[in-house]
Amino acid sequence: MKFSHWILTFCLLLAISCATENDKVPAGVVNIPNTASGNAETGQLPVLTFDKLEHDFGKVIQGEIVTYSFKFKNTGKSDLVIANISAACGCTASEYPKRPVKPGEEEKVEVIFNSSGKQGFQNKTLTIAANTQPGTTELTVKAMVIIPEKE
């Protein structure tokens, strides 16, 4: 019994140590100056400024795939790094810049909503993790999915 416990522990350690560079969060995202007192020096951080945080696709026929580009600008004083964008469900995906966004530079986050299997009002949230303060920003897309009439 003890021998199998050691083998299991060894295999677990081996699996954890095999992480590649692509599995790691960029160092710039981890280094966010924040303190328990809330008195952090944030004047030099990047700032993720969107034109708008919500988009309504309106009526969408079930099965349609629709996209929208949320435009943003880094209005801060250092490079902006988006580490990840997570969606509330598998029907929503995103594309975003994988390289640092320089201060003053404009970019976009493209959101793709697949209405297959959906019906009625849909409200989907995407969470952006970046080296900003606060460390997350939420985008929302909405749609009214209607079922097409059969002939």
N, C-alpha and C positions, 0 to 999 in steps of 0.2 A: 504494500500500500504506500509506504514512504517513497519507494523508488518511483512509482508512477506519479506521485505528487511532484517530485523533483523534475521529472521529464516534462510534465505539464508546465511547470514554472519556467523551465529553460526555453520551451517552445514559445511561450508568451513573451519572454524577454527578447528572443530572437526576432519575433514578428514586429515588436515595437521598434527595435533598433534598425529595421530595414526601411525606415521612412526615407523618401527621396527629397531633394531640394524643393520639388514642386508641391510637396505635402505641407510645407512650412509657410507660416504667415510671414510676410515681409517685415523686417526689423523696424521699419518706420511706423508700422501700424501698432506694434507693441509698445513703442516708446512714446506714450501719450502722457505728458506731465499733468498729473492729477493728484490731489492730496485729499486726505480725509476732511480737512478743514474747508476745502473748496477754494482755497487761495492759490490756485495754480497760475503760472505764467503762461497764458494762452495767446498772447499777442503775436507770437511768431508761428503759430500753427496754421495749417491750411484751413480754408473755410469753404464748404460745399454749398453753393448758392444756386438753387433751382429757379427757373422761370415760374414753374408751378409744381405742386406735389401730387396733384390728382388729375386723372383724365377719365372722361366718360365716353366710351365708344358708342353709346346710344343703343339702337336696336341692332342685334347681330343674329344672323340665321344660324341655327344649331349646326355645327360642323365647320363653320368659318374659322379661319385663323387671321387675327387682326394684330397690327403692330402700332406702336406709338413711340416716338423718340422724345424723352424728357431731356431738355437742354439744361446744362449747368455750366457754371463758371467757378474756377478756384479764385475766390476773392480774398484769400489769405496771403500770408507772406512766405510760405514754404511749399514744397511739392506735395500734392495731394495723391495719396495712394488708396485706391479702392481694393480692399482685400477680398471681398466677397459680396455677392448679392444673393440673399436667400428668399425664396418665394413661399407663400403660405400653402400652395398646392402645386401638384405636378402639371397643371394646365397652364401655368404661367412660367415663362422663362425670360432671361434677360441677356443682353450683350452689353459690355461696358469696356472702357479702356483698361488694358492690362499694364500699361506703362504709367509712370508718374505724370500727373498733369501739373504743369508749371503754374506759378502765380499769374493771374490775368488770363490764362488760357481757357477757352471754351471747348466743351466736349458734349457727349450725349450718352444717355443710358437708353437703350432700345428695349422695350418690353413687348413680349409676344404672348398673346392670349389665345389658347386653343379652346373653342367652345364645344368641341365634340363631347357628347354625353352630358352636357350642361343644359339647364332649363331654368327660365325665370331670371330674377335679378341676381347678378353676380358682383361681388365686391372683394377684390383680391389685393393683398398687401405684399409689397416687396421690402425687405430690410437691407439697407446698404451698410456694410461695416467698412469704416475708413479711419484714417489717422487724423480725425477731427475731434473736436470737443463740443458736444457729446460724440461718442464713437459710432453712433448709428443714426441713420435718417430713413424715414419710411416714405415710400411712394405707393399710391393707390390707383388701381384701374377698376372701372365699373362697366357693366354692360347689362343689357336686357336681352337675354337669349330667347329667341322665339323658335318654335318648331315649325318647319316648312309644311305647307299644306300638301297633302298627297293628291295626285291627279287621279 
